[in-house]
Amino acid sequence: MDSTACSASRISSAAGRIDLFLSNEKTQYLAGKVLLANSK
């Protein structure tokens, strides 16, 4: 496997973890509070 394919698979697995993280309702709630605080 060349380095570009390796990094691409690593990025896609990281993206999958982020999707799982964001699918958690409590995480979405906290992220929303942080975004609101930063937008003021």
N, C-alpha and C positions, 0 to 999 in steps of 0.2 A: 504493500500500500504506500502510495507517495504521500508527501507531507500535506498537500492540499486536501486530499481525501480524508486524511486523519484529522486535520483541524476542522473540516466541515462536519464530520461525524461528532466531534467533541462539541461543536457549537450547537448542533441539533439536539444532542442529549441535554445540554445546558438549557436550551430553550424549552425542552419538555419538562425539566424540573421547574423552570420559572412558571410554565403554564399550570402545573400542579399547585405550586405555591399560590398563584393568583386565583385559582379556583376555590381556595379556602375562603369562606365568607368572612371570617374574622380578619384575615389578611387584607381582603378588599376593603373592609371597613376602616382598618387602621391606615391603609394606603390612602384612602379618600380623606381621612382627617389630616394626614401629613400634607397632601396636595392642597387642601383648603388652607392650612396654616401657611404654606409657602406662597400662596397666591395673594395673600393680603398685603 
